[in-house]
């Protein structure tokens, strides 16, 4: 009876270790998805900023700010 109990404890211990290893990569995957989302957002933001109307508005804003300072 003791040998079965020891075997059971050994198997359950290995199962817990394997479960912990399986979950270890989840944070890495979450960081990868977050980084991909941030890059996609940056690409969209760059496309908006490079559009003609926004580019003209930013150029006008910077020009007026520099002319006030001078």
CNS distance restraints for C-alpha pairs under 8 A (distance, minus, plus):
assign (resid   1 and name CA) (resid   5 and name CA) 6.45 0.50 0.50
assign (resid   2 and name CA) (resid   6 and name CA) 6.14 0.50 0.50
assign (resid   3 and name CA) (resid   7 and name CA) 6.05 0.50 0.50
assign (resid   4 and name CA) (resid   8 and name CA) 5.99 0.50 0.50
assign (resid   5 and name CA) (resid   9 and name CA) 6.15 0.50 0.50
assign (resid   6 and name CA) (resid  10 and name CA) 6.12 0.50 0.50
assign (resid   7 and name CA) (resid  11 and name CA) 6.14 0.50 0.50
assign (resid   8 and name CA) (resid  12 and name CA) 6.11 0.50 0.50
assign (resid   9 and name CA) (resid  13 and name CA) 6.02 0.50 0.50
assign (resid  10 and name CA) (resid  14 and name CA) 6.28 0.50 0.50
assign (resid  11 and name CA) (resid  15 and name CA) 6.11 0.50 0.50
assign (resid  12 and name CA) (resid  16 and name CA) 6.24 0.50 0.50
assign (resid  13 and name CA) (resid  17 and name CA) 6.37 0.50 0.50
assign (resid  14 and name CA) (resid  18 and name CA) 6.15 0.50 0.50
assign (resid  15 and name CA) (resid  19 and name CA) 6.10 0.50 0.50
assign (resid  16 and name CA) (resid  20 and name CA) 6.17 0.50 0.50
assign (resid  17 and name CA) (resid  21 and name CA) 6.32 0.50 0.50
assign (resid  18 and name CA) (resid  22 and name CA) 6.20 0.50 0.50
assign (resid  19 and name CA) (resid  23 and name CA) 6.44 0.50 0.50
assign (resid  20 and name CA) (resid  24 and name CA) 6.29 0.50 0.50
assign (resid  21 and name CA) (resid  25 and name CA) 7.60 0.50 0.50
assign (resid  22 and name CA) (resid  26 and name CA) 7.95 0.50 0.50
assign (resid  24 and name CA) (resid  28 and name CA) 7.95 0.50 0.50
assign (resid  25 and name CA) (resid  29 and name CA) 6.34 0.50 0.50
assign (resid  26 and name CA) (resid  30 and name CA) 6.15 0.50 0.50
assign (resid  27 and name CA) (resid  31 and name CA) 6.13 0.50 0.50
assign (resid  28 and name CA) (resid  32 and name CA) 6.21 0.50 0.50
assign (resid  29 and name CA) (resid  33 and name CA) 6.28 0.50 0.50
assign (resid  30 and name CA) (resid  34 and name CA) 6.14 0.50 0.50
assign (resid  31 and name CA) (resid  35 and name CA) 6.00 0.50 0.50
assign (resid  32 and name CA) (resid  36 and name CA) 6.12 0.50 0.50
assign (resid  33 and name CA) (resid  37 and name CA) 6.16 0.50 0.50
assign (resid  34 and name CA) (resid  38 and name CA) 6.19 0.50 0.50
assign (resid  35 and name CA) (resid  39 and name CA) 6.19 0.50 0.50
assign (resid  36 and name CA) (resid  40 and name CA) 6.20 0.50 0.50
assign (resid  37 and name CA) (resid  41 and name CA) 6.16 0.50 0.50
assign (resid  38 and name CA) (resid  42 and name CA) 6.13 0.50 0.50
assign (resid  39 and name CA) (resid  43 and name CA) 6.17 0.50 0.50
assign (resid  40 and name CA) (resid  44 and name CA) 6.32 0.50 0.50
assign (resid  41 and name CA) (resid  45 and name CA) 6.11 0.50 0.50
assign (resid  42 and name CA) (resid  46 and name CA) 6.06 0.50 0.50
assign (resid  43 and name CA) (resid  47 and name CA) 6.25 0.50 0.50
assign (resid  44 and name CA) (resid  48 and name CA) 6.29 0.50 0.50
assign (resid  45 and name CA) (resid  49 and name CA) 6.13 0.50 0.50
assign (resid  46 and name CA) (resid  50 and name CA) 6.00 0.50 0.50
assign (resid  47 and name CA) (resid  51 and name CA) 6.33 0.50 0.50
assign (resid  48 and name CA) (resid  54 and name CA) 7.11 0.50 0.50
assign (resid  49 and name CA) (resid  54 and name CA) 5.67 0.50 0.50
assign (resid  49 and name CA) (resid  55 and name CA) 6.12 0.50 0.50
assign (resid  50 and name CA) (resid  54 and name CA) 6.91 0.50 0.50
assign (resid  50 and name CA) (resid  55 and name CA) 5.80 0.50 0.50
assign (resid  51 and name CA) (resid  55 and name CA) 5.96 0.50 0.50
assign (resid  52 and name CA) (resid  56 and name CA) 6.13 0.50 0.50
assign (resid  53 and name CA) (resid  57 and name CA) 6.20 0.50 0.50
assign (resid  54 and name CA) (resid  58 and name CA) 6.10 0.50 0.50
assign (resid  55 and name CA) (resid  59 and name CA) 6.08 0.50 0.50
assign (resid  56 and name CA) (resid  60 and name CA) 6.06 0.50 0.50
assign (resid  57 and name CA) (resid  61 and name CA) 6.13 0.50 0.50
assign (resid  58 and name CA) (resid  62 and name CA) 6.14 0.50 0.50
assign (resid  59 and name CA) (resid  63 and name CA) 6.03 0.50 0.50
assign (resid  60 and name CA) (resid  64 and name CA) 6.05 0.50 0.50
assign (resid  61 and name CA) (resid  65 and name CA) 6.12 0.50 0.50
assign (resid  62 and name CA) (resid  66 and name CA) 6.12 0.50 0.50
assign (resid  63 and name CA) (resid  67 and name CA) 6.10 0.50 0.50
assign (resid  64 and name CA) (resid  68 and name CA) 6.21 0.50 0.50
assign (resid  65 and name CA) (resid  69 and name CA) 6.40 0.50 0.50
assign (resid  66 and name CA) (resid  70 and name CA) 6.32 0.50 0.50
